[in-house]
Structures are given as structure tokens and as C-alpha cells.
């Protein structure tokens, strides 16, 4: 939930007139992609800044929690950087959607086990509230990154 506030804040800041006039930020979809890119880069970096806190969220059935924290951090940074560039945006969005779906079971496990709340600064029950936001992030990335065209115009090529 707190991460959603960060994402929406980035999006709102990118709507400021000096920024939205830049060609790379000309459409709401471009601004949403850049906001998500910044969001995921920041979230991924946090995996390296506080690895023990993220390792506490890894289900005990998975071996090597540090490996999963490192892998998901790298994937978030790479996906975020990919969203910043129009040429790589679609592929990055697809990768982030796969990542968000892959970590959904870990987030569900954490909501049930409530073990990370002892090392993270969140109250009990936070992770239950976080689960629906995982779907919001997936929808945001799908729209902003454009792996699927929604509401777009068909392009007609005339042959002469």
C-alpha cells in the first residue's frame, strides 16, 4: 500500500508542466511507464540495501533465500530500467508482469505467516492489504508498458 503511494506520487510529479512537455513524457501512458520504471528501480535497489528484511519474506520451502532476494532485486531493477526506454518498454513490462505473478505466492505466504512484520516496519495485517495492490501493479505495468494494446487505433498501411 505504501508502495502504491510512491508509484502514484511519481506519476503525479511527471504531470507537472515542465516535465510533461518533454517528448518522452508526452502521453499519460509514457508518464505511467516512467513512473513505474522509477518505482521498480527503487524497489529493486531496496533488495540490496536491506536483503535480510526481504529474505524474511521468502517461504521456508525455498532454499537459499538470499539468492531469491538477489534475483528478484535484479529483475525489478532491470524491468524498471526497461520501462524507462520506449524501445524496451514492452519486453520489460512483460518481464515485470511475470515477476509480479511469480512473487504473488511469496506475498500470500507472508500474509499468512506474518513473519516479516517482525523485521519490517509494518503492522500486522499489512501484507493482507498488500495482496490486492499486486494486481494493481500488474494492471499498471500492462497498461503503461503496452505488452497488450488496449484502446489503441488500428494502423492501416496503404499500398500504392
BAROTI-533865 format. One record per residue: residue number from 1; y, x, z of N, C-alpha, C, O in turn; residue in three letters. Coordinates in Angstrom, 1 decimal, decimal comma. Layout:
(NUM (Y X Z) (Y X Z) (Y X Z) (Y X Z) "ALA"),
...
//
This chain:
(1 (-1,2 0,8 0,0) (0,0 0,0 0,0) (1,3 0,9 0,0) (2,2 0,6 -0,8) "UNK"),
(2 (1,3 1,9 0,8) (2,4 2,8 0,9) (2,5 3,5 -0,5) (3,6 3,9 -0,9) "UNK"),
(3 (1,4 3,8 -1,1) (1,4 4,4 -2,4) (2,0 3,5 -3,5) (2,7 4,0 -4,4) "UNK"),
(4 (1,8 2,2 -3,3) (2,4 1,3 -4,3) (3,9 1,3 -4,2) (4,6 1,2 -5,2) "UNK"),
(5 (4,4 1,4 -3,0) (5,9 1,5 -2,8) (6,4 2,7 -3,5) (7,5 2,7 -4,1) "UNK"),
(6 (5,7 3,8 -3,4) (6,1 5,1 -4,1) (6,1 4,9 -5,6) (7,1 5,2 -6,3) "UNK"),
(7 (5,1 4,3 -6,1) (5,0 4,0 -7,6) (6,1 3,1 -8,1) (6,8 3,4 -9,1) "UNK"),
(8 (6,4 2,0 -7,4) (7,4 1,1 -7,7) (8,8 1,8 -7,6) (9,7 1,5 -8,4) "UNK"),
(9 (9,0 2,6 -6,6) (10,2 3,4 -6,4) (10,5 4,3 -7,6) (11,6 4,3 -8,1) "UNK"),
(10 (9,5 5,0 -8,0) (9,6 5,9 -9,2) (10,1 5,1 -10,4) (11,0 5,4 -11,2) "UNK"),
(11 (9,4 3,9 -10,6) (9,7 3,0 -11,7) (11,1 2,6 -11,7) (11,8 2,5 -12,7) "UNK"),
(12 (11,5 2,2 -10,5) (12,9 1,7 -10,3) (13,9 2,8 -10,6) (15,0 2,5 -11,3) "UNK"),
(13 (13,7 4,0 -10,1) (14,6 5,1 -10,4) (14,7 5,4 -11,9) (15,8 5,8 -12,3) "UNK"),
(14 (13,6 5,3 -12,6) (13,6 5,6 -14,0) (14,4 4,5 -14,8) (14,7 4,7 -16,0) "UNK"),
(15 (14,7 3,4 -14,2) (15,5 2,3 -14,8) (17,0 2,6 -14,7) (17,8 1,9 -15,3) "UNK"),
(16 (17,4 3,6 -13,9) (18,8 3,9 -13,8) (19,4 4,3 -15,2) (18,7 5,0 -15,9) "UNK"),
(17 (20,6 3,8 -15,5) (21,1 4,0 -16,9) (21,1 5,4 -17,4) (20,7 5,6 -18,6) "UNK"),
(18 (21,4 6,5 -16,6) (21,4 7,8 -17,2) (19,9 8,2 -17,6) (19,8 9,0 -18,6) "UNK"),
(19 (18,9 7,7 -16,9) (17,6 8,1 -17,3) (17,0 7,2 -18,4) (16,3 7,7 -19,3) "UNK"),
(20 (17,2 5,9 -18,3) (16,6 5,1 -19,3) (17,2 5,2 -20,7) (16,6 4,8 -21,7) "UNK"),
(21 (18,3 5,9 -20,8) (18,9 6,2 -22,1) (18,1 7,4 -22,8) (18,3 7,6 -24,0) "UNK"),
(22 (17,4 8,1 -22,1) (16,6 9,2 -22,7) (15,5 8,7 -23,6) (14,9 7,7 -23,2) "UNK"),
(23 (15,3 9,3 -24,7) (14,3 8,8 -25,7) (12,9 8,6 -25,1) (12,2 7,7 -25,4) "UNK"),
(24 (12,5 9,5 -24,2) (11,2 9,5 -23,6) (11,1 8,3 -22,6) (10,0 8,0 -22,1) "UNK"),
(25 (12,2 7,7 -22,2) (12,2 6,7 -21,2) (12,8 5,4 -21,7) (13,3 4,6 -21,0) "UNK"),
(26 (12,8 5,2 -23,0) (13,5 4,1 -23,7) (12,9 2,7 -23,5) (13,6 1,7 -23,5) "UNK"),
(27 (11,6 2,7 -23,2) (11,0 1,3 -23,0) (10,5 1,2 -21,6) (10,2 2,2 -20,9) "UNK"),
(28 (10,3 0,0 -21,1) (9,7 -0,2 -19,8) (8,3 0,4 -19,7) (7,9 0,9 -18,6) "UNK"),
(29 (7,6 0,3 -20,8) (6,2 0,9 -20,8) (6,3 2,4 -20,6) (5,5 3,0 -19,9) "UNK"),
(30 (7,2 3,1 -21,3) (7,4 4,5 -21,2) (7,8 4,9 -19,7) (7,3 5,8 -19,2) "UNK"),
(31 (8,7 4,1 -19,2) (9,1 4,4 -17,8) (7,9 4,1 -16,8) (7,8 4,9 -15,8) "UNK"),
(32 (7,1 3,1 -17,1) (5,9 2,9 -16,2) (4,9 4,0 -16,4) (4,3 4,4 -15,4) "UNK"),
(33 (4,8 4,6 -17,6) (3,9 5,7 -17,7) (4,4 6,9 -17,0) (3,6 7,6 -16,3) "UNK"),
(34 (5,6 7,2 -17,1) (6,2 8,4 -16,4) (6,1 8,2 -14,9) (5,8 9,1 -14,2) "UNK"),
(35 (6,4 7,0 -14,4) (6,4 6,7 -13,0) (4,9 6,9 -12,5) (4,7 7,6 -11,5) "UNK"),
(36 (4,0 6,4 -13,2) (2,6 6,6 -12,9) (2,2 8,1 -13,0) (1,4 8,6 -12,1) "UNK"),
(37 (2,7 8,8 -14,0) (2,4 10,2 -14,1) (2,9 11,0 -12,9) (2,1 11,8 -12,3) "UNK"),
(38 (4,1 10,7 -12,5) (4,6 11,4 -11,3) (3,9 11,0 -10,0) (3,6 11,9 -9,2) "UNK"),
(39 (3,5 9,8 -9,9) (2,7 9,3 -8,8) (1,4 10,0 -8,7) (1,0 10,5 -7,6) "UNK"),
(40 (0,7 10,1 -9,8) (-0,7 10,7 -9,8) (-0,6 12,2 -9,6) (-1,5 12,8 -8,9) "UNK"),
(41 (0,4 12,9 -10,1) (0,5 14,3 -9,9) (0,8 14,5 -8,4) (0,1 15,4 -7,8) "UNK"),
(42 (1,7 13,7 -7,8) (1,9 13,8 -6,3) (0,7 13,5 -5,5) (0,4 14,2 -4,6) "UNK"),
(43 (0,0 12,5 -5,9) (-1,2 12,1 -5,1) (-2,3 13,2 -5,3) (-3,0 13,5 -4,3) "UNK"),
(44 (-2,4 13,7 -6,4) (-3,4 14,8 -6,7) (-3,1 16,0 -5,9) (-4,0 16,7 -5,3) "UNK"),
(45 (-1,8 16,4 -5,8) (-1,4 17,6 -5,1) (-1,7 17,4 -3,6) (-2,1 18,4 -2,9) "UNK"),
(46 (-1,6 16,2 -3,1) (-1,9 16,0 -1,7) (-3,4 16,3 -1,3) (-3,7 16,6 -0,2) "UNK"),
(47 (-4,3 16,2 -2,3) (-5,7 16,6 -2,1) (-5,8 18,1 -1,7) (-6,7 18,5 -1,0) "UNK"),
(48 (-4,9 18,9 -2,2) (-4,9 20,3 -1,9) (-4,1 20,7 -0,7) (-4,3 21,7 0,0) "UNK"),
(49 (-3,1 19,9 -0,4) (-2,3 20,1 0,8) (-3,0 19,7 2,1) (-2,9 20,4 3,1) "UNK"),
(50 (-3,7 18,6 2,0) (-4,4 18,0 3,2) (-5,9 17,7 2,8) (-6,3 16,6 3,0) "UNK"),
(51 (-6,6 18,7 2,4) (-8,0 18,4 2,0) (-8,9 17,8 3,1) (-9,8 17,0 2,8) "UNK"),
(52 (-8,7 18,2 4,3) (-9,6 17,7 5,4) (-9,4 16,2 5,6) (-10,3 15,5 5,9) "UNK"),
(53 (-8,2 15,8 5,4) (-7,9 14,3 5,5) (-8,6 13,5 4,4) (-9,0 12,4 4,7) "UNK"),
(54 (-8,6 14,1 3,2) (-9,3 13,4 2,2) (-10,8 13,5 2,3) (-11,5 12,5 1,9) "UNK"),
(55 (-11,3 14,6 2,8) (-12,7 14,8 3,0) (-13,3 13,8 4,0) (-14,4 13,4 3,9) "UNK"),
(56 (-12,5 13,3 4,9) (-12,9 12,3 5,9) (-13,2 11,0 5,2) (-13,9 10,2 5,8) "UNK"),
(57 (-12,7 10,8 4,0) (-12,9 9,5 3,3) (-14,2 9,6 2,5) (-14,7 8,5 2,0) "UNK"),
(58 (-14,8 10,7 2,3) (-16,0 10,8 1,4) (-17,2 10,3 2,1) (-17,4 10,6 3,3) "UNK"),
(59 (-17,9 9,4 1,5) (-19,1 8,8 2,1) (-20,1 9,9 2,5) (-20,2 10,9 1,8) "UNK"),
(60 (-20,8 9,8 3,6) (-21,7 10,9 4,1) (-22,9 11,1 3,1) (-23,6 12,1 3,2) "UNK"),
(61 (-23,2 10,1 2,3) (-24,3 10,2 1,4) (-24,0 11,3 0,3) (-24,9 11,8 -0,3) "UNK"),
(62 (-22,7 11,6 0,0) (-22,4 12,6 -1,0) (-22,3 13,9 -0,4) (-21,7 14,1 0,7) "UNK"),
(63 (-23,0 14,9 -1,0) (-22,9 16,3 -0,5) (-21,6 16,9 -0,8) (-20,9 16,5 -1,7) "UNK"),
(64 (-21,2 17,9 -0,1) (-20,0 18,7 -0,4) (-18,7 17,9 -0,5) (-18,2 17,8 -1,6) "UNK"),
(65 (-18,3 17,3 0,6) (-17,0 16,5 0,5) (-15,8 17,3 -0,1) (-15,0 16,8 -0,8) "UNK"),
(66 (-15,8 18,6 0,2) (-14,7 19,4 -0,3) (-14,7 19,5 -1,8) (-13,6 19,5 -2,5) "UNK"),
(67 (-15,9 19,5 -2,4) (-16,0 19,5 -3,9) (-15,4 18,2 -4,5) (-14,6 18,3 -5,4) "UNK"),
(68 (-15,7 17,1 -3,9) (-15,2 15,8 -4,4) (-13,7 15,6 -4,2) (-13,1 15,1 -5,0) "UNK"),
(69 (-13,2 16,2 -3,1) (-11,8 16,2 -2,9) (-11,1 17,0 -3,9) (-10,1 16,6 -4,5) "UNK"),
(70 (-11,6 18,2 -4,2) (-11,1 19,1 -5,2) (-11,1 18,4 -6,6) (-10,1 18,4 -7,3) "UNK"),
(71 (-12,3 17,9 -6,9) (-12,5 17,3 -8,2) (-11,5 16,1 -8,5) (-10,9 16,0 -9,5) "UNK"),
(72 (-11,4 15,2 -7,5) (-10,6 14,1 -7,6) (-9,1 14,5 -7,7) (-8,3 13,9 -8,3) "UNK"),
(73 (-8,7 15,5 -6,9) (-7,4 16,0 -6,9) (-7,0 16,6 -8,3) (-5,9 16,3 -8,8) "UNK"),
(74 (-7,9 17,4 -8,9) (-7,7 18,0 -10,2) (-7,6 16,8 -11,2) (-6,7 16,9 -12,1) "UNK"),
(75 (-8,5 15,8 -11,1) (-8,4 14,7 -12,1) (-7,1 13,9 -12,0) (-6,6 13,5 -13,0) "UNK"),
(76 (-6,6 13,7 -10,8) (-5,4 13,0 -10,6) (-4,2 13,8 -11,2) (-3,4 13,2 -11,8) "UNK"),
(77 (-4,2 15,1 -10,9) (-3,1 15,9 -11,4) (-3,1 15,9 -13,0) (-2,1 15,7 -13,6) "UNK"),
(78 (-4,3 16,2 -13,5) (-4,5 16,2 -15,0) (-4,1 14,9 -15,6) (-3,4 14,8 -16,6) "UNK"),
(79 (-4,6 13,8 -15,0) (-4,3 12,5 -15,6) (-2,8 12,2 -15,5) (-2,2 11,6 -16,4) "UNK"),
(80 (-2,2 12,5 -14,3) (-0,7 12,3 -14,2) (0,1 13,1 -15,2) (1,0 12,6 -15,8) "UNK"),
(81 (-0,3 14,4 -15,4) (0,4 15,2 -16,4) (0,2 14,6 -17,8) (1,1 14,6 -18,6) "UNK"),
(82 (-1,0 14,1 -18,0) (-1,3 13,5 -19,3) (-0,4 12,2 -19,6) (-0,1 12,0 -20,7) "UNK"),
(83 (-0,2 11,5 -18,6) (0,7 10,3 -18,7) (2,1 10,6 -19,0) (2,8 9,8 -19,6) "UNK"),
(84 (2,5 11,8 -18,7) (3,9 12,2 -18,9) (4,2 12,5 -20,4) (5,3 12,4 -20,8) "UNK"),
(85 (3,2 12,8 -21,1) (3,3 13,2 -22,5) (2,8 12,0 -23,4) (1,6 11,6 -23,3) "UNK"),
(86 (3,6 11,5 -24,3) (3,2 10,4 -25,2) (1,9 10,7 -26,0) (1,1 9,8 -26,2) "UNK"),
(87 (1,8 12,0 -26,4) (0,6 12,3 -27,2) (-0,7 12,2 -26,5) (-1,8 12,0 -27,1) "UNK"),
(88 (-0,7 12,4 -25,2) (-1,9 12,4 -24,4) (-2,0 11,2 -23,5) (-3,0 11,1 -22,7) "UNK"),
(89 (-1,1 10,3 -23,6) (-1,0 9,2 -22,7) (-2,2 8,3 -22,7) (-2,7 7,9 -21,6) "UNK"),
(90 (-2,7 8,0 -23,8) (-3,9 7,1 -23,9) (-5,1 7,7 -23,3) (-5,8 7,0 -22,5) "UNK"),
(91 (-5,4 8,9 -23,6) (-6,6 9,6 -23,1) (-6,4 9,7 -21,6) (-7,4 9,5 -20,8) "UNK"),
(92 (-5,2 10,1 -21,1) (-5,0 10,3 -19,7) (-5,2 8,9 -19,0) (-5,8 8,9 -17,9) "UNK"),
(93 (-4,7 7,9 -19,5) (-4,8 6,5 -18,9) (-6,3 6,1 -18,8) (-6,8 5,6 -17,8) "UNK"),
(94 (-7,0 6,4 -19,9) (-8,5 6,1 -19,9) (-9,2 6,9 -18,8) (-10,0 6,4 -18,0) "UNK"),
(95 (-8,9 8,2 -18,7) (-9,4 9,0 -17,6) (-9,1 8,6 -16,2) (-9,9 8,6 -15,3) "UNK"),
(96 (-7,8 8,2 -16,0) (-7,4 7,7 -14,7) (-8,1 6,4 -14,4) (-8,4 6,1 -13,2) "UNK"),
(97 (-8,3 5,5 -15,3) (-9,0 4,2 -15,1) (-10,4 4,5 -14,6) (-10,9 3,9 -13,7) "UNK"),
(98 (-11,1 5,4 -15,3) (-12,4 5,8 -14,9) (-12,4 6,4 -13,5) (-13,3 6,0 -12,7) "UNK"),
(99 (-11,5 7,2 -13,2) (-11,4 7,8 -11,9) (-11,1 6,7 -10,8) (-11,8 6,7 -9,8) "UNK"),
(100 (-10,2 5,8 -11,1) (-9,9 4,8 -10,1) (-11,1 3,9 -9,9) (-11,3 3,4 -8,7) "UNK"),
(101 (-11,9 3,6 -10,9) (-13,1 2,9 -10,7) (-14,2 3,7 -10,0) (-14,9 3,1 -9,1) "UNK"),
(102 (-14,2 5,0 -10,2) (-15,2 5,8 -9,6) (-14,9 6,0 -8,1) (-15,9 6,1 -7,3) "UNK"),
(103 (-13,7 6,0 -7,7) (-13,4 6,2 -6,3) (-13,3 4,8 -5,5) (-13,2 4,8 -4,3) "UNK"),
(104 (-13,4 3,7 -6,2) (-13,4 2,4 -5,6) (-14,5 2,3 -4,5) (-14,3 1,8 -3,4) "UNK"),
(105 (-15,8 2,8 -4,8) (-16,8 2,7 -3,7) (-16,4 3,6 -2,5) (-16,7 3,2 -1,4) "UNK"),
(106 (-15,8 4,7 -2,7) (-15,4 5,5 -1,6) (-14,3 4,8 -0,7) (-14,4 4,9 0,5) "UNK"),
(107 (-13,4 4,1 -1,4) (-12,4 3,4 -0,7) (-13,0 2,2 0,1) (-12,6 1,9 1,2) "UNK"),
(108 (-14,0 1,6 -0,5) (-14,7 0,5 0,1) (-15,5 1,0 1,4) (-15,4 0,4 2,4) "UNK"),
(109 (-16,1 2,2 1,2) (-16,8 2,8 2,3) (-15,9 3,1 3,4) (-16,2 2,8 4,6) "UNK"),
(110 (-14,7 3,6 3,1) (-13,7 4,0 4,1) (-13,2 2,7 4,8) (-13,0 2,7 6,0) "UNK"),
(111 (-13,0 1,7 4,1) (-12,6 0,4 4,7) (-13,6 -0,1 5,7) (-13,3 -0,5 6,8) "UNK"),
(112 (-14,9 0,0 5,4) (-16,0 -0,4 6,2) (-16,1 0,5 7,4) (-16,3 0,1 8,6) "UNK"),
(113 (-16,1 1,8 7,2) (-16,4 2,8 8,2) (-15,2 3,1 9,1) (-15,3 3,4 10,3) "UNK"),
(114 (-14,0 3,0 8,5) (-12,8 3,2 9,2) (-12,7 4,6 9,9) (-12,2 4,7 11,1) "UNK"),
(115 (-13,3 5,6 9,2) (-13,3 7,0 9,9) (-12,0 7,8 9,6) (-11,6 8,6 10,4) "UNK"),
(116 (-11,5 7,6 8,4) (-10,3 8,4 8,0) (-9,1 8,0 8,8) (-8,1 8,8 8,9) "UNK"),
(117 (-9,0 6,8 9,4) (-7,9 6,4 10,2) (-7,7 7,3 11,4) (-6,6 7,3 12,0) "UNK"),
(118 (-8,7 8,1 11,7) (-8,6 9,0 12,9) (-7,9 10,3 12,5) (-7,4 11,0 13,3) "UNK"),
(119 (-7,9 10,6 11,2) (-7,2 11,8 10,7) (-6,0 11,5 9,8) (-5,2 12,4 9,6) "UNK"),
(120 (-5,9 10,3 9,3) (-4,8 9,9 8,5) (-3,8 9,1 9,4) (-4,2 8,4 10,3) "UNK"),
(121 (-2,5 9,1 9,0) (-1,6 8,4 9,8) (-1,5 6,9 9,5) (-0,4 6,4 9,2) "UNK"),
(122 (-2,6 6,2 9,4) (-2,6 4,8 9,0) (-3,3 4,0 10,1) (-4,3 4,5 10,7) "UNK"),
(123 (-2,9 2,8 10,3) (-3,5 2,0 11,3) (-4,9 1,4 10,9) (-5,2 1,4 9,7) "UNK"),
(124 (-5,7 1,0 11,8) (-7,0 0,4 11,5) (-6,7 -0,8 10,6) (-5,7 -1,5 10,7) "UNK"),
(125 (-7,6 -1,0 9,6) (-7,4 -2,1 8,7) (-6,6 -1,7 7,4) (-6,6 -2,5 6,5) "UNK"),
(126 (-5,9 -0,6 7,4) (-5,1 -0,2 6,3) (-5,9 -0,1 5,0) (-5,5 -0,5 3,9) "UNK"),
(127 (-7,1 0,4 5,1) (-8,0 0,6 3,9) (-8,5 -0,7 3,3) (-8,8 -0,7 2,1) "UNK"),
(128 (-8,6 -1,7 4,1) (-8,9 -3,0 3,6) (-7,7 -3,6 2,8) (-7,9 -4,2 1,7) "UNK"),
(129 (-6,5 -3,3 3,2) (-5,3 -3,7 2,4) (-5,2 -2,9 1,2) (-4,6 -3,4 0,2) "UNK"),
(130 (-5,6 -1,7 1,2) (-5,5 -0,8 0,1) (-6,4 -1,2 -1,1) (-6,1 -0,9 -2,2) "UNK"),
(131 (-7,5 -1,8 -0,8) (-8,5 -2,1 -1,9) (-7,9 -2,9 -3,0) (-8,1 -2,6 -4,2) "UNK"),
(132 (-7,2 -4,0 -2,8) (-6,6 -4,8 -3,9) (-5,6 -4,0 -4,7) (-5,5 -4,2 -5,9) "UNK"),
(133 (-5,0 -3,0 -4,1) (-4,0 -2,2 -4,8) (-4,7 -1,3 -5,8) (-4,0 -0,8 -6,7) "UNK"),
(134 (-5,9 -0,9 -5,6) (-6,7 -0,1 -6,5) (-6,7 -0,9 -7,9) (-6,6 -0,2 -8,9) "UNK"),
(135 (-6,8 -2,2 -7,8) (-6,9 -3,0 -9,1) (-5,5 -3,0 -9,7) (-5,3 -3,0 -10,9) "UNK"),
(136 (-4,4 -3,0 -8,8) (-3,1 -3,0 -9,4) (-2,8 -1,7 -10,1) (-2,2 -1,6 -11,2) "UNK"),
(137 (-3,3 -0,6 -9,5) (-3,1 0,8 -10,2) (-3,9 0,8 -11,5) (-3,3 1,3 -12,5) "UNK"),
(138 (-5,0 0,2 -11,5) (-5,8 0,2 -12,8) (-5,0 -0,6 -13,8) (-4,9 -0,1 -15,0) "UNK"),
(139 (-4,5 -1,8 -13,5) (-3,7 -2,6 -14,4) (-2,5 -1,9 -14,9) (-2,1 -1,9 -16,0) "UNK"),
(140 (-1,8 -1,2 -13,9) (-0,6 -0,5 -14,3) (-0,9 0,6 -15,3) (-0,2 0,8 -16,3) "UNK"),
(141 (-1,9 1,4 -15,0) (-2,2 2,5 -15,9) (-2,7 2,0 -17,3) (-2,3 2,6 -18,3) "UNK"),
(142 (-3,4 0,9 -17,3) (-3,9 0,3 -18,5) (-2,7 -0,1 -19,4) (-2,7 0,1 -20,6) "UNK"),
(143 (-1,7 -0,7 -18,8) (-0,6 -1,2 -19,5) (0,3 0,0 -19,9) (0,7 0,1 -21,1) "UNK"),
(144 (0,6 0,8 -19,0) (1,6 1,9 -19,2) (1,0 3,0 -20,2) (1,7 3,5 -21,1) "UNK"),
(145 (-0,3 3,3 -20,0) (-0,9 4,3 -20,8) (-1,4 3,8 -22,2) (-1,5 4,6 -23,1) "UNK"),
(146 (-1,6 2,5 -22,3) (-1,9 1,9 -23,5) (-3,3 2,2 -24,1) (-3,4 2,2 -25,3) "UNK"),
(147 (-4,4 2,3 -23,3) (-5,7 2,5 -23,9) (-6,1 1,2 -24,7) (-6,9 1,3 -25,6) "UNK"),
(148 (-5,5 0,1 -24,2) (-5,7 -1,2 -24,9) (-4,3 -1,7 -25,3) (-3,5 -1,8 -24,4) "UNK"),
(149 (-4,1 -2,1 -26,5) (-2,9 -2,7 -26,8) (-2,8 -4,2 -26,4) (-3,7 -5,0 -26,8) "UNK"),
(150 (-1,8 -4,5 -25,6) (-1,7 -5,9 -25,1) (-0,3 -6,4 -25,6) (0,7 -5,7 -25,3) "UNK"),
(151 (-0,3 -7,4 -26,4) (1,0 -8,0 -26,8) (1,7 -7,2 -27,8) (2,9 -7,4 -28,1) "UNK"),
(152 (1,1 -6,3 -28,4) (1,7 -5,4 -29,5) (1,7 -6,1 -30,8) (0,9 -7,0 -31,0) "UNK"),
(153 (2,5 -5,7 -31,7) (2,5 -6,2 -33,1) (1,5 -5,5 -33,9) (1,3 -4,3 -33,8) "UNK"),
(154 (0,9 -6,2 -34,8) (0,0 -5,6 -35,8) (0,9 -4,8 -36,8) (1,9 -5,3 -37,2) "UNK"),
(155 (0,4 -3,7 -37,2) (1,1 -2,9 -38,2) (0,5 -3,1 -39,6) (-0,7 -3,0 -39,8) "UNK"),
(156 (1,4 -3,5 -40,5) (0,9 -3,8 -41,9) (1,4 -2,6 -42,8) (2,6 -2,3 -42,8) "UNK"),
(157 (0,5 -2,1 -43,5) (0,8 -1,0 -44,4) (0,7 -1,5 -45,8) (-0,3 -2,0 -46,3) "UNK"),
(158 (1,9 -1,4 -46,5) (1,9 -1,9 -47,9) (1,5 -0,8 -48,9) (1,9 0,4 -48,7) "UNK"),
(159 (0,7 -1,1 -49,8) (0,3 -0,2 -50,8) (1,0 -0,6 -52,1) (1,0 -1,7 -52,6) "UNK"),
(160 (1,6 0,5 -52,7) (2,4 0,1 -53,9) (1,9 0,6 -55,1) (2,5 0,4 -56,1) "UNK"),
//
